[in-house]
Amino acid sequence: QVQLVESGGGLVQAGGSLRLSCAASGRTFDRYSLGWFRQAPGKEREFVGALAWSGVFIEYADSVKGRFTISRNNAKNTVYLQMNSLKPEDTAVYYCAAMDRFAFRGSYQRTDEYTYWGQGTQVTVSS
């Protein structure tokens, strides 16, 4: 069982930066691949990025590539999402998610690949 708690959201002007954190419980954090998703009002939850359990493979959505960076600190059981050059269209609730490395079925972009989810943190980008 893994519990995820996001933090770091807030209100920022366009062009600004935020760093989201996702703290995980449990002693086997390094066996989980981690994803970030977001959901804007009236829209479906969409993939932002993912970092495989090995730390070697990283994938980003085209809409955030070059602006967002995912990293993890296994010693702190925490995954981060550094968001730079924020745009109003980045406004959403951001969620982190975790999947056991043995549960991977082929796509980091699918929400149903992930077993554990945080409660989300609001990011609002003003124009």
C-alpha positions in Angstrom: 0.0 0.0 0.0 1.3 3.4 -0.9 -0.2 6.8 0.1 0.7 9.8 -2.0 0.4 13.4 -0.9 0.9 16.3 -3.3 1.9 19.8 -2.3 3.3 23.0 -3.9 0.4 24.1 -6.0 -0.8 27.7 -6.0 -1.4 30.8 -8.1 1.3 32.0 -10.5 1.5 34.5 -13.3 2.1 33.3 -16.9 5.8 32.7 -17.4 6.4 31.8 -13.8 7.5 28.6 -12.2 6.2 26.2 -9.6 7.6 23.0 -8.1 5.1 20.3 -7.1 6.1 17.6 -4.6 4.5 14.2 -4.1 5.5 12.5 -0.9 4.9 8.7 -0.6 4.5 6.5 2.4 6.1 3.1 2.5 9.6 1.6 2.5 9.6 0.3 -1.1 9.3 3.7 -2.9 12.1 2.8 -5.3 10.1 -0.1 -6.8 7.4 2.2 -8.1 7.1 4.1 -11.4 5.6 7.5 -10.9 3.4 9.6 -13.1 2.0 13.1 -13.1 -1.4 13.9 -14.5 -3.7 16.9 -14.5 -7.3 17.6 -14.9 -8.9 20.9 -15.8 -12.5 21.7 -15.2 -14.8 19.9 -17.6 -11.9 17.9 -19.1 -10.6 14.4 -18.7 -7.6 13.7 -16.7 -4.5 13.9 -18.9 -1.0 12.6 -18.8 1.8 15.1 -18.0 4.8 13.0 -17.5 6.2 9.8 -16.0 9.4 8.5 -14.5 10.1 4.8 -14.5 11.1 3.1 -11.3 14.7 2.7 -12.6 15.0 6.4 -13.1 16.3 5.8 -16.6 13.1 6.2 -18.6 11.2 9.5 -18.6 8.3 10.5 -20.8 6.5 13.8 -21.1 3.4 15.0 -22.9 4.1 17.1 -25.9 2.3 20.0 -24.3 4.8 20.3 -21.5 8.0 19.0 -23.1 10.9 21.4 -22.6 9.1 23.2 -19.8 8.4 20.5 -17.1 10.9 18.2 -15.5 10.2 15.2 -13.3 12.7 14.0 -10.8 12.7 11.8 -7.7 14.5 11.5 -4.5 14.2 7.9 -3.2 15.9 8.7 0.1 13.0 11.2 0.8 10.3 9.0 -0.9 9.4 12.1 -3.0 8.8 12.8 -6.6 8.9 16.3 -8.0 7.4 18.1 -11.0 9.3 21.3 -11.8 7.1 23.5 -14.0 8.7 26.4 -15.8 7.3 28.9 -18.4 3.8 28.2 -17.1 0.9 29.1 -19.4 -2.8 29.7 -18.5 -3.6 26.4 -20.2 -1.6 24.6 -17.6 -4.2 25.5 -15.0 -5.6 22.3 -13.5 -5.5 20.0 -10.5 -2.3 18.1 -10.6 -2.2 14.5 -9.4 0.7 12.1 -8.8 0.3 8.4 -9.3 2.3 5.3 -8.6 2.5 1.8 -10.2 4.4 -1.2 -9.0 7.2 -1.9 -11.5 5.9 -5.4 -12.0 2.4 -4.1 -12.8 3.4 -2.2 -15.9 1.3 -3.2 -19.0 2.8 -1.0 -21.6 1.8 2.7 -21.4 2.8 5.3 -18.8 0.2 7.6 -20.3 -2.8 5.5 -19.3 -4.5 6.3 -16.0 -5.5 2.7 -15.5 -1.9 1.7 -15.3 -1.6 3.3 -11.9 -2.8 1.8 -8.7 -2.2 4.6 -6.3 -3.2 8.3 -6.6 -2.8 11.4 -4.5 -5.6 13.8 -3.7 -4.3 16.5 -6.1 -3.0 20.0 -5.8 -4.5 23.1 -7.6 -2.3 25.0 -10.0 -3.7 28.2 -11.4 -1.8 30.3 -14.0 -3.0 33.8 -14.6 -2.6 35.6 -17.8 
